[in-house]
Amino acid sequence: MKVNYRINLISDTVTKPTSEMLHAMIKAEVGDDVFKEDPTVIQLEEKLAQLFGKEAALFCPSGTMANQIAIKGHTNPLDELICDSNSHVYQYEIGGYAFHSGIAINPIQTAEGKLNDQLIADNIKASQDWLPNTKLVVIENTGNRSGGNYYTLDELKLIANQCKTSGLKLHVDGARIFNAILEAGYTTNEVGDLCDSISICLSKGLGAPIGSVLVGPLEWISKCRKIRKVMGGGMRQAGIIAAAGIYALDHHVDRLKSDHLHAKQIESVLKTLQYVSAIKPVSTNIVIFDLVNSFSTQSFLSQLNHHGIHASAFGKHSIRFVTHLDIHEEMIQELEIVLKEKIKM
Ligand SMILES: *Cc1c(COP(=O)(O)O)cnc(C)c1O
């Protein structure tokens, strides 16, 4: 199987650690993190807890595990969580809410993949023997399937207020929270203040090879530590990978802006193409667009492949491109030429 595409737009998870990042990993001081004795893991957890104004944090092997631990940490069996129907916790975590937590889900269809205070209020279940208890709201910021869009601070405030008034917990799936923060202009602390917990991926745009971090209140994170262990996510000398996360937070946050710029450049090229019928407004590093009905995604993707470009279908007529650390300006230019001159309907 060919795995080395020159231009890999399939996801922002495909980045390779830079040599500086690898150096930080090699130098990392390590210990056994199951015994809380890995200083680098502790440093990473403290760094993110502090950034988001939370008491504590928990280093997890994946974003899926961080979300699933959060869901279990916030709920009891027979509870229910509310989310957008396009959200990762509903679409891509294999029904983990039921499997791990024994809860129900209410996936709500929204226009832009974003919940709001009214939708939440309207979907809180009455207290009846035959209904689950609405307990948790999960929002995704930025939204993956909705094309990388983000919540504004005002939208977050309204949601947070609604959750508080209704006694619901609010978890932010912040796999790409730094992409949101850079564009929406709020701070990590402001986001942290408005929710009960956030999961943050180090392995997406930040460019670390592995890892996600869950942040929240101290006592709650202690409970989550136990949940992480029962899921098999207690790691030993994890400082090796935590070091990559620390390096990423120190060096790869601001540069996300150039991923956003590249996505915008791609969007403006797509607007000129006759075989493209619709493009979701680009706001961060994700570009989702539709091909005209007569052009199959399979044919489009294999032609791209032929030119060393890798991307994925996202539904029947849709394609997704994701920009990241390993996509450089000259690749965007090359992509532009391929899209404009080489692709045949
Ligand atoms: C990638 C992603 C996750 C977590 O994915 P893992 O591959 O398990 O790390 C969670 N939520 C969103 C929105 C994502 O894009």
The ligand as a Tripos MOL2 file, in Angstrom:
@<TRIPOS>MOLECULE
LIG
   15    15     1     0     0
SMALL
NO_CHARGES

@<TRIPOS>ATOM
      1 C1        -10.2630   13.7520   16.1780 C.3       1 LIG1
      2 C2        -11.3740   14.1470   17.0280 C.ar      1 LIG1
      3 C3        -11.5900   13.5670   18.2840 C.ar      1 LIG1
      4 C4        -10.6990   12.4960   18.8850 C.3       1 LIG1
      5 O1        -10.1330   11.6500   18.0230 O.3       1 LIG1
      6 P1         -8.9960   10.5850   18.3360 P.3       1 LIG1
      7 O2         -8.6540   10.1200   16.9890 O.co2     1 LIG1
      8 O3         -9.5990    9.5510   19.1940 O.co2     1 LIG1
      9 O4         -7.8600   11.2750   19.0310 O.co2     1 LIG1
     10 C5        -12.6520   14.0050   19.0350 C.ar      1 LIG1
     11 N1        -13.4620   14.9720   18.5710 N.ar      1 LIG1
     12 C6        -13.2760   15.5690   17.3900 C.ar      1 LIG1
     13 C7        -14.1790   16.6640   16.9610 C.3       1 LIG1
     14 C8        -12.2490   15.1660   16.5590 C.ar      1 LIG1
     15 O5        -12.0790   15.7550   15.3730 O.3       1 LIG1
@<TRIPOS>BOND
     1     1     2 1
     2     2     3 ar
     3     2    14 ar
     4     3     4 1
     5     3    10 ar
     6     4     5 1
     7     5     6 1
     8     6     7 2
     9     6     8 1
    10     6     9 1
    11    10    11 ar
    12    11    12 ar
    13    12    13 1
    14    12    14 ar
    15    14    15 1
@<TRIPOS>SUBSTRUCTURE
     1 LIG1         1 GROUP 0 **** ****
